[in-house]
Amino acid sequence: MSAEFLSQNLRLARLFNELSLQELADAVGKSRQYLSRLESGIEQPTEGLALGLAEALDVLPGFFTALDAMPIADEQCHFRKQLTTKVALRQVARAKGEMFKRLVSVLDRNLDFPTYGFLHEEPATPEDIEKVADACRAKWGLGLGPIANMIRVAENAGAVLMHMDGLSNEIDAISFATRRPVITLNAEGKSACRIRFGIAHEIGHLTMHVGVQTGDRLTESQANRFASAFLMPRAYFIKECQQAFRGSRFSWSAMSDIKLKWKVSKAAILYRGRQLGVFSEDQYRSGVIYLRRHSQAIKEDEDDAIVPEVPEIVYDGLLVLEQQCGMPRSAIAREMFIKPKLLDQLLGVQETVSAENVVNLFGQIAGKAKQHCES
């Protein structure tokens, strides 16, 4: 091949398609060992083999020689995952997030997205984290009450979010701390409350862990503390927790009302109440046991009453580019050096859901895109 074949791009496309080395080797008529040498950069494929790999992976041949404008270092990649998640599942999840990041890079070149608005702090104590969460709310004008739409909060701050199919159930979200932060969400079987907490968790990473490799117990607990403080600020939430515990026992009807008002799970309310010192360790434990005994450890009774939030900026941006710039999705796919089929797989099918009190960015993007396309 005339241009250098980038082994990391082959690995990215294979993992995105959830293929093992053996499965891809079988598809192109090569051995697993030979494919391993290609991914390690030891071998360079012939032009014919590169065409075969592109066909098998739904990419264009140029994908294998295209440099990534924003390569991701380990310390820029943050997972909301169980600490026991297998390495192979993390690798697939990261590949899906990286492909999304490449889509965002193309959109960012053609649209004016919101200005980066994340704070960068290095809290050392739980008290510091509480203050950072309050500072983020203040910076973004959210007040101290319930947040109507967490996806819009993150997108208004300059991040780009999208639900992604094919992520392991053990992984809730992935974020990349690049100049245009991206957050990939796993919505499969997850409640709206859990997704909202996951977004807040990733905002915590983007705020507190710039340049820090995450995934250990310390950074995960810090991000969880931030998410709790951000979604349930102590200035208001101490009183809410006091309402949920009357006399010597929990009022589960009051707990349900708090959940629907703040759009957080009852498990998260219990966790926050213990953090704030309203619930003792024994009271917290009894609340968790109650949820388990009533089959609410994973899915809680009120989950279906809370409308899931839907990312808007990617789908609005694609619509703007097609309607105002004459740039259909097929053109976006070409810029990414992938086939439209793979782009459709990346995007999935989403429906737009409105939110009450966080601004929709479509009008801003549309106006700026029109100026961009006409210039």
C-alpha positions, 0 to 999 in steps of 0.5 A: 500500500502507498499510504501507511496502514495504521494497525490501531484503526484495524483494531478499532474497526474490529472491536466496534464490530464486536469481532474476534481476531479469529472471526475476522481472519475467517472472513478474509481467509487469513490466519488468526496469527497473521491478523494479530501481526497486522494489529500489532503493526508487525505486518502490512497488508497487501492492497487486496487484503486491505480491500477485503478487511474494509469490506468485512468491517463496513469501512472504506479503505481510507479508514486504515490510513486516516490519522485520528485528529484527537487520539485518546490516551488512557487518562482521557478515557473514563468508564462508569463500570463495575470494577469487575468488568472484563477487559474484553468488554471494556475494549469493545466499549471503548472502541464504540466510544472512539467511533462516536468521538470520530463522528463528533469530530466531523460534526464539530468541523462543520457546526459551531457547538456550544463553548466548552464550559466544564470547571477543572478542579482537584478536590481532596476531600468529600467536603471539597467535592460537595463544593465543586458540585455546587460550583458547577450548578452555579456556573451553569445557572441550575440553582439548587432544585431538581434538574429537569434534564441531565443530558441538556445540562451536559450538552449545554456545557459543551459535551456531546452525548449519545446512546449506544447499542451493544455495550455490556450491561456492566458498563453504564457510560464512557466519557472522553476528556478531549477538547470536545468531551463526548459521553457514550451512554448505555441505555439498554435496560437502564432506568432513566434515574440510573442514566441521569446518575451516570451522566452526573458521574461522567461530569464528575470525571470531566471536572475532577479527573483531567489528566488522571487515569480513572477506574480505581476505587478512589476515582470512582467513589469521588465521581459517585460523590460528585454525582450525588451532590450534583443531583441532590445538593445538600442545601435542600436534600437534608430536609428531603431525607428527613421527610423520608424518615419519620419516627423510627422507620422510612416512609416509602410513600414519601421516598417515592414522592422524592424520587419522582420530584428529583428523578433519582432512584430510591437507592440513590436517596438512601445513599445520599441520606447516609452521606449527609448523616441523616440516615445511620449505617443501620438505617441505610442498610435496612432501606437497602434490604427493604428494596431487595425484599420487594424486588426493587434492587434493580428495577424500582416501582416508579421507574416507568413514570420517569420519561427517559432523556434523549441526546439532541445535539448529534441528531439535530446537527445531522438534520441541520447539515442535511437541510441547510448545507446539503450534507446528508448522512452518506457524506458524513460517513465518507468523511469518517471513511466508513460505510453508511451502514456502519454509521447507521449502526453507530447512530441507532434509532432515537426519538426526540423528547422535550424537556421542561427547563433546560434550553434546546440547542437546535436553534443556535446550531441551525443559525450558526450552521447556516452562516458556516455553510454560506461562507 
